[in-house]
Amino acid sequence: IIPYAIDYDFFCLNSKGNIRSELGIGEELLIVHVGYLGPQKNQLYSAKVLFDIKKYLPSAKLVFAGKGDNDYEGEVRRFVEKRNLTENVVFMGHVRRETVRDLYQSADIALFPTRSQGGWLSPFEAMAAGAPVIVKPSFTAASIIEKEGLGVVTDRFAPAITEMIQHREEARNMAIKAQSWIKDNLSWERYGAEVVRIINEV
């Protein structure tokens, strides 16, 4: 299997965006979850994580970016309202790629409680933008992330967030390492070279 490449140059480019200001978010902890709203992307889990950490981080913000307007979004919104999280959660809906980049670059943590599926693009785009990431062990690329030390792989997101907040420098160093690893290992040039090598070998 040859992992396809990440558009590193796009996501690492400092767009100098001001997404926090646009969303009315100041210095609060900013958590982002990018992806279409659906059970596979598991936004409800992220909302539950926010509920857990709000007990000791009452001003933490969670931003969902991705197409919704479906029954699953309604389920997530009902949970948010029932748990008094309305002031802590932003539903952005479908956004431009540039906005996704701005979110990742502004985020303190990017969550990917995604269930097992064929693709694994989003966490690596977040890493390319410099965001520390947390993924579930069931995520397709969890083994690579864990092996290379690119992010946190766990079923317990709330304690992981607490740990990252308490050790911000370590989390930042992990994000820098991940960004560098992607630049060195997930370029289109490397992908193309591997494809050509295998074709020649066959």
C-alpha positions as protocol buffer text, in pm:
chain_id: "A"
residue {
  index: 1
  type: ILE
  ca { x: 0 y: 0 z: 0 }
}
residue {
  index: 2
  type: ILE
  ca { x: 137 y: 341 z: -100 }
}
residue {
  index: 3
  type: PRO
  ca { x: -20 y: 621 z: 106 }
}
residue {
  index: 4
  type: TYR
  ca { x: -141 y: 900 z: -117 }
}
residue {
  index: 5
  type: ALA
  ca { x: 5 y: 1242 z: -67 }
}
residue {
  index: 6
  type: ILE
  ca { x: -102 y: 1545 z: 135 }
}
residue {
  index: 7
  type: ASP
  ca { x: -109 y: 1897 z: -10 }
}
residue {
  index: 8
  type: TYR
  ca { x: 152 y: 2007 z: 242 }
}
residue {
  index: 9
  type: ASP
  ca { x: 235 y: 2339 z: 72 }
}
residue {
  index: 10
  type: PHE
  ca { x: -130 y: 2445 z: 94 }
}
residue {
  index: 11
  type: PHE
  ca { x: -196 y: 2348 z: 454 }
}
residue {
  index: 12
  type: CYS
  ca { x: 132 y: 2473 z: 599 }
}
residue {
  index: 13
  type: LEU
  ca { x: 100 y: 2811 z: 427 }
}
residue {
  index: 14
  type: ASN
  ca { x: 32 y: 3075 z: 690 }
}
residue {
  index: 15
  type: SER
  ca { x: -285 y: 3234 z: 559 }
}
residue {
  index: 16
  type: LYS
  ca { x: -283 y: 3491 z: 840 }
}
residue {
  index: 17
  type: GLY
  ca { x: -653 y: 3429 z: 878 }
}
residue {
  index: 18
  type: ASN
  ca { x: -846 y: 3551 z: 1179 }
}
residue {
  index: 19
  type: ILE
  ca { x: -1094 y: 3269 z: 1221 }
}
residue {
  index: 20
  type: ARG
  ca { x: -1104 y: 3304 z: 1599 }
}
residue {
  index: 21
  type: SER
  ca { x: -1214 y: 3665 z: 1571 }
}
residue {
  index: 22
  type: GLU
  ca { x: -1470 y: 3579 z: 1304 }
}
residue {
  index: 23
  type: LEU
  ca { x: -1622 y: 3314 z: 1532 }
}
residue {
  index: 24
  type: GLY
  ca { x: -1606 y: 3534 z: 1842 }
}
residue {
  index: 25
  type: ILE
  ca { x: -1347 y: 3310 z: 2008 }
}
residue {
  index: 26
  type: GLY
  ca { x: -1064 y: 3467 z: 2205 }
}
residue {
  index: 27
  type: GLU
  ca { x: -796 y: 3284 z: 2402 }
}
residue {
  index: 28
  type: GLU
  ca { x: -1025 y: 2996 z: 2499 }
}
residue {
  index: 29
  type: LEU
  ca { x: -923 y: 2639 z: 2424 }
}
residue {
  index: 30
  type: LEU
  ca { x: -1027 y: 2581 z: 2062 }
}
residue {
  index: 31
  type: ILE
  ca { x: -1109 y: 2226 z: 1954 }
}
residue {
  index: 32
  type: VAL
  ca { x: -1204 y: 2154 z: 1594 }
}
residue {
  index: 33
  type: HIS
  ca { x: -1374 y: 1859 z: 1427 }
}
residue {
  index: 34
  type: VAL
  ca { x: -1378 y: 1872 z: 1046 }
}
residue {
  index: 35
  type: GLY
  ca { x: -1587 y: 1642 z: 827 }
}
residue {
  index: 36
  type: TYR
  ca { x: -1940 y: 1592 z: 700 }
}
residue {
  index: 37
  type: LEU
  ca { x: -2181 y: 1539 z: 988 }
}
residue {
  index: 38
  type: GLY
  ca { x: -2261 y: 1169 z: 1009 }
}
residue {
  index: 39
  type: PRO
  ca { x: -2220 y: 863 z: 1232 }
}
residue {
  index: 40
  type: GLN
  ca { x: -1899 y: 764 z: 1052 }
}
residue {
  index: 41
  type: LYS
  ca { x: -1734 y: 1093 z: 1149 }
}
residue {
  index: 42
  type: ASN
  ca { x: -1876 y: 1062 z: 1502 }
}
residue {
  index: 43
  type: GLN
  ca { x: -1936 y: 1428 z: 1591 }
}
residue {
  index: 44
  type: LEU
  ca { x: -2161 y: 1319 z: 1877 }
}
residue {
  index: 45
  type: TYR
  ca { x: -1857 y: 1169 z: 2048 }
}
residue {
  index: 46
  type: SER
  ca { x: -1672 y: 1502 z: 2023 }
}
residue {
  index: 47
  type: ALA
  ca { x: -1971 y: 1679 z: 2178 }
}
residue {
  index: 48
  type: LYS
  ca { x: -1964 y: 1430 z: 2466 }
}
residue {
  index: 49
  type: VAL
  ca { x: -1592 y: 1495 z: 2511 }
}
residue {
  index: 50
  type: LEU
  ca { x: -1661 y: 1868 z: 2533 }
}
residue {
  index: 51
  type: PHE
  ca { x: -1926 y: 1803 z: 2798 }
}
residue {
  index: 52
  type: ASP
  ca { x: -1668 y: 1610 z: 3002 }
}
residue {
  index: 53
  type: ILE
  ca { x: -1393 y: 1872 z: 2982 }
}
residue {
  index: 54
  type: LYS
  ca { x: -1627 y: 2167 z: 3036 }
}
residue {
  index: 55
  type: LYS
  ca { x: -1639 y: 2070 z: 3403 }
}
residue {
  index: 56
  type: TYR
  ca { x: -1287 y: 2210 z: 3444 }
}
residue {
  index: 57
  type: LEU
  ca { x: -1257 y: 2417 z: 3125 }
}
residue {
  index: 58
  type: PRO
  ca { x: -1591 y: 2601 z: 3116 }
}
residue {
  index: 59
  type: SER
  ca { x: -1489 y: 2836 z: 2834 }
}
residue {
  index: 60
  type: ALA
  ca { x: -1361 y: 2567 z: 2592 }
}
residue {
  index: 61
  type: LYS
  ca { x: -1499 y: 2592 z: 2239 }
}
residue {
  index: 62
  type: LEU
  ca { x: -1575 y: 2315 z: 1989 }
}
residue {
  index: 63
  type: VAL
  ca { x: -1616 y: 2399 z: 1620 }
}
residue {
  index: 64
  type: PHE
  ca { x: -1779 y: 2158 z: 1376 }
}
residue {
  index: 65
  type: ALA
  ca { x: -1700 y: 2228 z: 1009 }
}
residue {
  index: 66
  type: GLY
  ca { x: -1869 y: 2012 z: 749 }
}
residue {
  index: 67
  type: LYS
  ca { x: -2190 y: 1959 z: 560 }
}
residue {
  index: 68
  type: GLY
  ca { x: -2486 y: 1865 z: 774 }
}
residue {
  index: 69
  type: ASP
  ca { x: -2856 y: 1946 z: 735 }
}
residue {
  index: 70
  type: ASN
  ca { x: -2947 y: 1587 z: 815 }
}
residue {
  index: 71
  type: ASP
  ca { x: -3095 y: 1377 z: 1096 }
}
residue {
  index: 72
  type: TYR
  ca { x: -2752 y: 1318 z: 1249 }
}
residue {
  index: 73
  type: GLU
  ca { x: -2684 y: 1691 z: 1282 }
}
residue {
  index: 74
  type: GLY
  ca { x: -3019 y: 1719 z: 1456 }
}
residue {
  index: 75
  type: GLU
  ca { x: -2912 y: 1449 z: 1701 }
}
residue {
  index: 76
  type: VAL
  ca { x: -2586 y: 1630 z: 1777 }
}
residue {
  index: 77
  type: ARG
  ca { x: -2763 y: 1965 z: 1818 }
}
residue {
  index: 78
  type: ARG
  ca { x: -3017 y: 1812 z: 2059 }
}
residue {
  index: 79
  type: PHE
  ca { x: -2733 y: 1675 z: 2273 }
}
residue {
  index: 80
  type: VAL
  ca { x: -2561 y: 2015 z: 2272 }
}
residue {
  index: 81
  type: GLU
  ca { x: -2879 y: 2192 z: 2381 }
}
residue {
  index: 82
  type: LYS
  ca { x: -2971 y: 1933 z: 2644 }
}
residue {
  index: 83
  type: ARG
  ca { x: -2625 y: 1953 z: 2803 }
}
residue {
  index: 84
  type: ASN
  ca { x: -2619 y: 2336 z: 2800 }
}
residue {
  index: 85
  type: LEU
  ca { x: -2330 y: 2348 z: 2553 }
}
residue {
  index: 86
  type: THR
  ca { x: -2486 y: 2593 z: 2309 }
}
residue {
  index: 87
  type: GLU
  ca { x: -2246 y: 2873 z: 2401 }
}
residue {
  index: 88
  type: ASN
  ca { x: -1950 y: 2639 z: 2360 }
}
residue {
  index: 89
  type: VAL
  ca { x: -2028 y: 2485 z: 2021 }
}
residue {
  index: 90
  type: VAL
  ca { x: -2021 y: 2635 z: 1672 }
}
residue {
  index: 91
  type: PHE
  ca { x: -2175 y: 2462 z: 1369 }
}
residue {
  index: 92
  type: MET
  ca { x: -2016 y: 2617 z: 1059 }
}
residue {
  index: 93
  type: GLY
  ca { x: -2167 y: 2389 z: 797 }
}
residue {
  index: 94
  type: HIS
  ca { x: -1983 y: 2334 z: 470 }
}
residue {
  index: 95
  type: VAL
  ca { x: -1679 y: 2562 z: 442 }
}
residue {
  index: 96
  type: ARG
  ca { x: -1412 y: 2639 z: 184 }
}
residue {
  index: 97
  type: ARG
  ca { x: -1081 y: 2458 z: 189 }
}
residue {
  index: 98
  type: GLU
  ca { x: -910 y: 2780 z: 292 }
}
residue {
  index: 99
  type: THR
  ca { x: -1136 y: 2801 z: 597 }
}
residue {
  index: 100
  type: VAL
  ca { x: -1048 y: 2443 z: 692 }
}
residue {
  index: 101
  type: ARG
  ca { x: -681 y: 2542 z: 681 }
}
residue {
  index: 102
  type: ASP
  ca { x: -749 y: 2849 z: 897 }
}
residue {
  index: 103
  type: LEU
  ca { x: -934 y: 2635 z: 1150 }
}
residue {
  index: 104
  type: TYR
  ca { x: -650 y: 2384 z: 1177 }
}
residue {
  index: 105
  type: GLN
  ca { x: -390 y: 2658 z: 1210 }
}
residue {
  index: 106
  type: SER
  ca { x: -591 y: 2831 z: 1483 }
}
residue {
  index: 107
  type: ALA
  ca { x: -689 y: 2515 z: 1673 }
}
residue {
  index: 108
  type: ASP
  ca { x: -534 y: 2400 z: 1997 }
}
residue {
  index: 109
  type: ILE
  ca { x: -644 y: 2042 z: 1922 }
}
residue {
  index: 110
  type: ALA
  ca { x: -810 y: 1865 z: 1628 }
}
residue {
  index: 111
  type: LEU
  ca { x: -1030 y: 1564 z: 1707 }
}
residue {
  index: 112
  type: PHE
  ca { x: -1085 y: 1264 z: 1480 }
}
residue {
  index: 113
  type: PRO
  ca { x: -1303 y: 1007 z: 1657 }
}
residue {
  index: 114
  type: THR
  ca { x: -1372 y: 868 z: 1309 }
}
residue {
  index: 115
  type: ARG
  ca { x: -1470 y: 506 z: 1286 }
}
residue {
  index: 116
  type: SER
  ca { x: -1281 y: 269 z: 1056 }
}
residue {
  index: 117
  type: GLN
  ca { x: -1310 y: 366 z: 690 }
}
residue {
  index: 118
  type: GLY
  ca { x: -1110 y: 361 z: 369 }
}
residue {
  index: 119
  type: GLY
  ca { x: -972 y: 717 z: 368 }
}
residue {
  index: 120
  type: TRP
  ca { x: -747 y: 889 z: 616 }
}
residue {
  index: 121
  type: LEU
  ca { x: -683 y: 1233 z: 470 }
}
residue {
  index: 122
  type: SER
  ca { x: -813 y: 1481 z: 730 }
}
residue {
  index: 123
  type: PRO
  ca { x: -583 y: 1415 z: 1029 }
}
residue {
  index: 124
  type: PHE
  ca { x: -277 y: 1446 z: 807 }
}
residue {
  index: 125
  type: GLU
  ca { x: -405 y: 1774 z: 664 }
}
residue {
  index: 126
  type: ALA
  ca { x: -451 y: 1897 z: 1022 }
}
residue {
  index: 127
  type: MET
  ca { x: -94 y: 1790 z: 1103 }
}
residue {
  index: 128
  type: ALA
  ca { x: 37 y: 1965 z: 793 }
}
residue {
  index: 129
  type: ALA
  ca { x: -130 y: 2281 z: 923 }
}
residue {
  index: 130
  type: GLY
  ca { x: 41 y: 2236 z: 1259 }
}
residue {
  index: 131
  type: ALA
  ca { x: -252 y: 2118 z: 1472 }
}
residue {
  index: 132
  type: PRO
  ca { x: -201 y: 1852 z: 1744 }
}
residue {
  index: 133
  type: VAL
  ca { x: -439 y: 1564 z: 1670 }
}
residue {
  index: 134
  type: ILE
  ca { x: -620 y: 1291 z: 1863 }
}
residue {
  index: 135
  type: VAL
  ca { x: -757 y: 987 z: 1679 }
}
residue {
  index: 136
  type: LYS
  ca { x: -927 y: 665 z: 1781 }
}
residue {
  index: 137
  type: PRO
  ca { x: -746 y: 328 z: 1751 }
}
residue {
  index: 138
  type: SER
  ca { x: -1014 y: 222 z: 1501 }
}
residue {
  index: 139
  type: PHE
  ca { x: -910 y: 497 z: 1261 }
}
residue {
  index: 140
  type: THR
  ca { x: -750 y: 362 z: 943 }
}
residue {
  index: 141
  type: ALA
  ca { x: -413 y: 533 z: 987 }
}
residue {
  index: 142
  type: ALA
  ca { x: -394 y: 501 z: 1366 }
}
residue {
  index: 143
  type: SER
  ca { x: -104 y: 255 z: 1345 }
}
residue {
  index: 144
  type: ILE
  ca { x: 107 y: 500 z: 1141 }
}
residue {
  index: 145
  type: ILE
  ca { x: 26 y: 790 z: 1373 }
}
residue {
  index: 146
  type: GLU
  ca { x: 113 y: 587 z: 1680 }
}
residue {
  index: 147
  type: LYS
  ca { x: 427 y: 429 z: 1535 }
}
residue {
  index: 148
  type: GLU
  ca { x: 573 y: 762 z: 1422 }
}
residue {
  index: 149
  type: GLY
  ca { x: 456 y: 958 z: 1728 }
}
residue {
  index: 150
  type: LEU
  ca { x: 258 y: 1203 z: 1515 }
}
residue {
  index: 151
  type: GLY
  ca { x: -44 y: 1237 z: 1742 }
}
residue {
  index: 152
  type: VAL
  ca { x: -236 y: 1077 z: 2027 }
}
residue {
  index: 153
  type: VAL
  ca { x: -414 y: 747 z: 1961 }
}
residue {
  index: 154
  type: THR
  ca { x: -670 y: 664 z: 2229 }
}
residue {
  index: 155
  type: ASP
  ca { x: -1031 y: 574 z: 2305 }
}
residue {
  index: 156
  type: ARG
  ca { x: -1035 y: 826 z: 2591 }
}
residue {
  index: 157
  type: PHE
  ca { x: -1025 y: 1172 z: 2437 }
}
residue {
  index: 158
  type: ALA
  ca { x: -1112 y: 1380 z: 2745 }
}
residue {
  index: 159
  type: PRO
  ca { x: -811 y: 1262 z: 2953 }
}
residue {
  index: 160
  type: ALA
  ca { x: -591 y: 1301 z: 2644 }
}
residue {
  index: 161
  type: ILE
  ca { x: -699 y: 1664 z: 2606 }
}
residue {
  index: 162
  type: THR
  ca { x: -626 y: 1725 z: 2974 }
}
residue {
  index: 163
  type: GLU
  ca { x: -280 y: 1575 z: 2931 }
}
residue {
  index: 164
  type: MET
  ca { x: -209 y: 1790 z: 2626 }
}
residue {
  index: 165
  type: ILE
  ca { x: -319 y: 2106 z: 2808 }
}
residue {
  index: 166
  type: GLN
  ca { x: -101 y: 2025 z: 3107 }
}
residue {
  index: 167
  type: HIS
  ca { x: 196 y: 1958 z: 2881 }
}
residue {
  index: 168
  type: ARG
  ca { x: 150 y: 2217 z: 2607 }
}
residue {
  index: 169
  type: GLU
  ca { x: 517 y: 2221 z: 2510 }
}
residue {
  index: 170
  type: GLU
  ca { x: 520 y: 1846 z: 2449 }
}
residue {
  index: 171
  type: ALA
  ca { x: 201 y: 1871 z: 2245 }
}
residue {
  index: 172
  type: ARG
  ca { x: 353 y: 2152 z: 2038 }
}
residue {
  index: 173
  type: ASN
  ca { x: 671 y: 1953 z: 1978 }
}
residue {
  index: 174
  type: MET
  ca { x: 463 y: 1654 z: 1868 }
}
residue {
  index: 175
  type: ALA
  ca { x: 277 y: 1877 z: 1620 }
}
residue {
  index: 176
  type: ILE
  ca { x: 604 y: 2016 z: 1481 }
}
residue {
  index: 177
  type: LYS
  ca { x: 741 y: 1662 z: 1442 }
}
residue {
  index: 178
  type: ALA
  ca { x: 423 y: 1553 z: 1261 }
}
residue {
  index: 179
  type: GLN
  ca { x: 438 y: 1848 z: 1025 }
}
residue {
  index: 180
  type: SER
  ca { x: 799 y: 1768 z: 936 }
}
residue {
  index: 181
  type: TRP
  ca { x: 722 y: 1397 z: 890 }
}
residue {
  index: 182
  type: ILE
  ca { x: 443 y: 1472 z: 645 }
}
residue {
  index: 183
  type: LYS
  ca { x: 666 y: 1703 z: 445 }
}
residue {
  index: 184
  type: ASP
  ca { x: 930 y: 1430 z: 419 }
}
residue {
  index: 185
  type: ASN
  ca { x: 707 y: 1127 z: 368 }
}
residue {
  index: 186
  type: LEU
  ca { x: 372 y: 1222 z: 215 }
}
residue {
  index: 187
  type: SER
  ca { x: 468 y: 1433 z: -87 }
}
residue {
  index: 188
  type: TRP
  ca { x: 328 y: 1367 z: -434 }
}
residue {
  index: 189
  type: GLU
  ca { x: 686 y: 1326 z: -557 }
}
residue {
  index: 190
  type: ARG
  ca { x: 745 y: 1042 z: -313 }
}
residue {
  index: 191
  type: TYR
  ca { x: 411 y: 885 z: -401 }
}
residue {
  index: 192
  type: GLY
  ca { x: 489 y: 900 z: -774 }
}
residue {
  index: 193
  type: ALA
  ca { x: 836 y: 757 z: -724 }
}
residue {
  index: 194
  type: GLU
  ca { x: 696 y: 460 z: -531 }
}
residue {
  index: 195
  type: VAL
  ca { x: 433 y: 392 z: -798 }
}
residue {
  index: 196
  type: VAL
  ca { x: 698 y: 399 z: -1071 }
}
residue {
  index: 197
  type: ARG
  ca { x: 925 y: 174 z: -864 }
}
residue {
  index: 198
  type: ILE
  ca { x: 654 y: -89 z: -820 }
}
residue {
  index: 199
  type: ILE
  ca { x: 552 y: -75 z: -1187 }
}
residue {
  index: 200
  type: ASN
  ca { x: 914 y: -131 z: -1289 }
}
residue {
  index: 201
  type: GLU
  ca { x: 949 y: -411 z: -1037 }
}
residue {
  index: 202
  type: VAL
  ca { x: 638 y: -587 z: -1173 }
}
